[in-house]
C-alpha cells in the first residue's frame, strides 16, 4: 500500500477512533486500526476501521492512492506520531512483511504492523427500526441528559440513555440514576413507524457526540433489540445496547405542578456555586433550601469544610418549606439551564419529602427532577 493523506484529515480520522481501540486488552489485535484503500466509486478514500466489540467504527476519508492495499497498526502509537509530524502531508507505505513506513517532511518512521487478515470483520447490517434525525437534535438530547445517567453497575438499566418512541412524531430521551431524572422530548417532522424502547450505553454517547461534531449532518439512526447504529455519508458507528428493561419513571416525571416558584437563574447558580466551592471535596455534601414568601434561603453547614448561606429574591407565595438537596447534583442540574435564553428557572416543590422539578419556559420539552435528602439542622 502507498498513499498520501493530509495531516488534518488523518488526525480527524484517528481522533474518532483513539478511544474505541483499547490501549491494552486481552485480545491485542483490537488495539490496532485497520486502514484500507478504496476507489470503487471513482474517488480515492482511506477506510478507517476500529472496534472493541462493544463499539465499532468505519469511516471514509479522502486520500491519494499510489498503490492499493491494507495495513493494520497500533492506533495509539499512530495517533501520537501523526500529531507530532510537522508537514501538512503524510506518505504511508507498507510492505508485504507488515512493516509500515510513515514519511512527513524530514521525519521518517518505521512501525511494525500486524497481519490485517487477523483483524475482526467489520460489518453493518440493515436493522429493522430506522429514523432520520438532524445530528444537532441527537447531540442536544445527549447534552441535556448525560449528567443524570447512572454509573452504578448494580443498576444496569440506568447506565444509559433511554430512547423511547412515544408516538409517530415524538421521542423521549431519558437519563436517570437513583437521585435525579432528566427527560428531553423531540418532536419529529417525519412520522416514525412502529415502536421502540432501547438503552444506549453512557460510555458510547461520547463517541456518538464526536461523530456528530465531525459530520454536522442528518443522521440515519437504526436499531434492533441489541444494536444501535448511526450512519452519515462518511461514517458508520454501532454500539451494543444495554439489554435490560428501563424503569417506568412516568409517575415522577409527570408529577402535577401546583405552585411553582420562579427564581433568577444567575442568582441561584451563583449562590449554589459558592456553597459547592466550600464543600467541593465532598461529593455528598448537602444544602438546605428554604422558601418563604418572596425569597429563598440557601444554606450549607459542615464543620470540617465551613458554612455558607445566601438569600435570593423569588416569585413565591405559598407555605414556608425547607428541603435538603445534594449540592453537586443540584448544581449539575442548574448548569444545564445556562444554555437557555430564559432569565428565570421554575422550581416546583410540593412537599419537603417529595422530589422537586426544575424547568424553564423556553424549554417546554425538557425537565429535570431531583430527589430530596434528609437535613440534620
C-alpha positions in Angstrom: 0.0 0.0 0.0 1.2 3.5 -0.9 -0.9 6.6 -0.2 -0.7 10.3 0.5 -3.0 11.8 3.1 -3.4 15.3 4.5 -2.4 15.5 8.1 -5.5 17.3 9.3 -7.7 14.7 7.6 -5.7 11.8 9.2 -5.8 13.4 12.6 -9.6 13.8 12.4 -10.0 10.2 11.5 -7.7 9.0 14.3 -9.4 11.3 16.9 -12.7 9.5 16.1 -11.3 6.0 16.9 -8.5 6.5 19.5 -10.9 5.9 22.4 -12.5 2.9 20.7 -9.3 1.0 20.2 -8.2 -0.1 23.6 -4.5 0.6 24.6 -4.4 -2.7 26.4 -6.7 -5.7 26.0 -6.8 -9.5 26.3 -7.0 -9.6 22.5 -4.2 -7.4 21.2 -5.5 -7.3 17.6 -8.2 -4.8 18.6 -5.6 -2.4 19.9 -4.9 -1.7 16.2 -6.6 0.2 13.4 -7.3 -1.3 10.0 -6.5 1.0 7.1 -7.8 0.0 3.6 -7.7 1.9 0.3 -10.9 2.1 -1.7 -11.6 3.7 -5.1 -14.6 1.6 -6.1 -16.8 4.8 -6.6 -14.1 6.6 -8.5 -13.0 8.6 -5.5 -9.8 7.8 -3.6 -10.6 7.1 0.0 -9.0 5.5 3.0 -11.3 3.3 5.0 -10.5 3.5 8.7 -11.9 0.7 10.9 -11.7 0.1 14.6 -13.6 -2.0 17.2 -13.6 -3.1 20.8 -16.5 -5.4 20.1 -18.9 -3.2 22.0 -18.3 -0.1 19.8 -17.4 -0.4 16.1 -16.4 2.4 13.7 -16.0 2.6 9.9 -15.1 5.9 8.3 -14.1 7.0 4.8 -11.5 9.8 4.4 -10.0 11.4 1.3 -6.5 10.4 0.2 -4.3 9.9 -2.8 -3.7 6.3 -3.7 -0.5 5.3 -5.5 -0.8 1.6 -4.7 -3.9 0.0 -3.2 -3.6 -2.2 -0.1 -4.4 -2.6 3.6 -2.4 -2.3 6.8 -3.1 -2.9 10.5 -1.1 -0.9 13.0 -1.3 0.3 16.7 -3.9 3.0 16.9 -2.4 4.8 19.9 1.1 4.9 18.5 -0.1 6.0 15.1 -2.2 8.8 16.6 0.6 10.1 18.8 3.1 10.1 15.9 0.8 11.8 13.4 0.1 14.6 16.0 3.9 15.3 16.1 4.5 15.4 12.4 5.2 18.9 11.1 4.3 18.5 7.5 0.8 19.1 6.2 1.0 15.9 4.1 1.9 12.3 5.1 3.1 9.5 2.9 2.3 6.0 4.1 3.6 2.8 2.6 3.6 -0.8 3.8 5.5 -4.0 2.8 4.1 -7.5 2.4 6.0 -8.3 5.7 3.7 -5.8 7.5 6.2 -3.1 8.1 4.6 0.4 7.9 6.6 3.4 6.9 5.5 7.0 7.6 7.1 10.0 6.0 6.4 13.6 6.9 8.9 16.2 5.6 12.2 15.1 7.1 10.7 12.7 9.6 10.7 9.0 8.7 9.3 6.3 10.9 9.1 2.6 10.6 6.5 0.7 12.6 5.7 -3.0 13.0 2.3 -3.8 11.7 0.0 -6.8 12.2 -1.4 -9.1 9.6 -4.6 -7.4 8.5 -6.3 -10.7 7.9 -6.4 -11.2 11.7 -8.4 -8.1 12.3 -12.1 -8.7 13.2 -14.6 -8.5 10.3 -16.3 -5.1 10.4 -19.9 -5.2 9.0 -23.0 -3.1 9.4 -26.4 -4.8 8.9 -29.7 -3.4 7.9 -31.6 -3.0 11.2 -35.4 -3.0 11.4 -36.0 0.4 13.0 -34.8 3.5 11.1 -35.1 7.1 12.0 -33.6 10.1 10.1 -32.7 12.9 12.6 -30.6 16.0 12.4 -27.3 15.5 14.3 -27.9 18.6 16.3 -31.1 17.1 17.8 -29.4 13.9 18.9 -26.5 16.0 20.3 -28.9 18.2 22.3 -30.6 15.1 23.7 -27.3 13.8 24.9 -26.1 17.1 26.3 -29.3 17.7 28.3 -29.5 14.3 29.9 -25.9 13.0 30.1 -25.2 14.3 33.6 -28.1 12.4 35.1 -27.2 9.0 33.6 -26.1 6.5 36.2 -22.8 4.7 36.6 -23.7 2.2 39.3 -23.2 -1.3 37.7 -25.7 -2.8 40.2 -28.4 -0.8 38.4 -27.5 -1.8 34.8 -30.8 -0.4 33.4 -29.9 3.1 34.4 -26.4 3.1 32.9 -27.5 4.5 29.6 -29.7 7.0 27.7 -33.3 5.7 27.2 -34.7 6.3 23.7 -38.4 5.7 23.7 -40.7 6.3 20.7 -43.9 7.6 22.3 -46.0 8.0 19.1 -45.2 8.5 15.4 -43.9 12.1 15.9 -42.5 12.1 19.4 -39.3 10.6 21.0 -38.5 10.8 24.7 -34.8 10.7 25.8 -34.4 9.9 29.5 -31.4 9.8 31.7 -31.6 8.8 35.4 -29.8 7.5 38.4 -31.1 6.9 42.0 -31.1 10.6 42.8 -32.1 12.5 39.6 -34.0 12.2 36.4 -33.8 14.2 33.1 -36.2 13.9 30.2 -35.9 15.6 26.8 -38.7 15.4 24.3 -38.1 15.6 20.5 -41.0 16.5 18.2 -40.3 14.8 14.8 -41.1 16.3 11.4 -41.4 13.0 9.7 -43.6 10.2 11.0 -41.9 7.2 12.7 -43.3 3.8 12.0 -43.8 1.4 14.9 -42.5 1.5 18.4 -39.1 1.3 20.1 -37.6 1.4 23.6 -33.9 1.0 24.0 -31.0 1.9 26.3 -27.8 3.3 24.7 -24.7 2.9 27.0 -23.4 6.1 28.6 -19.8 5.3 27.5 -20.9 5.2 23.9 -22.6 8.6 23.9 -19.2 10.4 24.0 -18.2 8.7 20.7 -21.6 9.5 19.2 -21.1 13.2 20.0 -17.6 13.1 18.4 -19.1 11.8 15.2 -21.9 14.4 15.2 -19.3 17.2 15.7 -17.3 15.8 12.8 -20.2 15.3 10.3 -22.7 18.0 11.2 -25.4 16.5 9.0 -28.6 14.4 9.2 -28.0 11.0 10.7 -29.7 7.7 9.9 -30.4 6.1 13.3 -31.2 2.4 13.2 -31.6 -0.2 15.9 -32.9 -3.6 16.9 -33.1 -5.3 20.3 -29.3 -5.4 20.9 -27.6 -3.0 18.5 -27.8 0.8 17.8 -26.2 2.3 14.7 -25.7 5.8 13.3 -24.7 6.5 9.7 -23.7 9.5 7.7 -22.2 9.8 4.2 -18.7 9.2 5.5 -19.1 7.3 8.8 -20.8 4.3 10.3 -20.8 3.6 14.0 -22.5 0.9 16.1 -22.7 0.0 19.7 -24.2 -2.8 21.7 -27.3 -1.8 23.7 -27.9 -2.4 27.4 -30.2 -5.4 27.3 -32.5 -4.5 30.2 -35.9 -3.0 30.8 -35.8 0.7 31.6 -37.8 1.5 34.7 -41.1 3.3 34.3 -40.5 6.8 35.7 -43.7 8.4 34.5 -45.2 8.8 38.0 -42.2 11.0 38.9 -41.7 12.8 35.6 -45.4 13.7 35.2 -46.0 15.0 38.7 -48.6 17.7 38.7 -47.1 21.2 39.1 -49.2 23.1 41.6 -47.4 26.1 43.0 -44.0 26.6 41.3 -41.6 29.4 42.2 -39.5 31.4 39.7 -36.0 32.4 40.7 -33.4 34.5 38.8 -31.2 32.0 37.0 -27.9 33.8 37.5 -28.6 34.4 41.2 -29.3 30.8 42.1 -26.5 29.3 40.0 -24.0 31.8 41.7 -25.3 31.0 45.2 -25.1 27.2 44.7 -21.6 27.6 43.2 -20.4 29.3 46.3 -21.8 26.6 48.5 -20.2 23.9 46.3 -16.9 25.7 46.5 -16.9 25.5 50.3 -17.6 21.7 50.2 -16.2 20.7 46.8 -14.1 17.9 48.3 -17.2 16.0 49.4 -19.5 14.7 46.7 -22.2 14.0 49.3 -22.4 17.5 50.8 -25.9 18.7 51.5 -27.6 22.1 51.4 -30.9 23.3 52.8 -33.2 25.3 50.6 -35.9 27.2 52.5 -38.6 29.0 50.5 -40.7 31.8 52.0 -43.0 34.4 50.5 -40.8 36.4 48.1 -37.5 34.8 49.0 -35.3 31.7 49.0 -32.6 31.0 51.6 -29.8 28.6 50.7 -27.5 27.2 53.5 -24.7 24.6 53.8 -23.2 23.5 57.1 -20.4 21.1 57.6 -17.9 21.7 60.4 -14.8 20.4 58.6 -15.5 22.5 55.5 -17.1 25.6 56.9 -20.5 27.0 56.2 -22.3 29.4 53.9 -25.7 30.9 53.2 -27.3 33.2 50.7 -30.7 34.8 50.2 -32.3 35.3 46.8 -35.5 37.1 45.9 -38.0 34.8 44.1 -41.6 34.8 42.9 -43.3 32.6 45.5 -46.4 33.0 47.7 -47.0 29.5 49.1 -46.4 28.0 52.5 -42.9 28.0 54.0 -40.9 24.8 53.3 -37.3 23.6 53.7 -35.8 20.8 51.7 -32.4 19.1 51.6 -30.5 18.6 48.4 -27.2 17.2 47.3 -25.2 20.4 46.4 -23.3 18.9 43.5 -26.4 17.3 41.9 -28.3 20.5 42.3 -25.6 22.5 40.6 -25.3 19.9 37.8 -29.0 20.4 37.1 -28.8 24.2 37.2 -25.9 24.3 34.8 -28.0 22.7 32.1 -30.3 25.7 32.1 -27.4 28.1 31.4 -27.9 27.3 27.7 -31.5 28.6 27.7 -32.4 32.2 27.0 -34.7 32.4 30.0 -33.6 34.6 32.8 -35.5 32.6 35.4 -35.7 28.9 36.4 -39.0 27.5 37.6 -38.9 25.1 40.6 -41.8 23.0 41.7 -41.7 21.9 45.4 -44.9 20.2 46.6 -43.7 18.8 49.9 -40.3 18.7 51.8 -40.2 14.9 51.3 -41.2 14.9 47.6 -38.9 15.2 44.5 -38.5 18.7 43.1 -38.9 19.6 39.4 -36.8 22.1 37.5 -37.8 23.6 34.1 -37.9 26.8 32.2 -40.5 28.5 30.0 -38.4 28.3 26.8 -37.7 24.6 27.1 -41.2 23.2 27.3 -39.7 19.9 26.0 -37.3 19.4 29.0 -37.4 18.9 32.7 -35.2 17.6 35.4 -36.1 16.1 38.8 -34.1 15.8 41.9 -34.7 13.6 44.9 -34.6 15.3 48.4 -32.2 14.2 51.1 -32.6 14.4 54.9 -31.3 17.5 56.6 -29.9 17.5 60.1 -30.1 21.1 61.1 
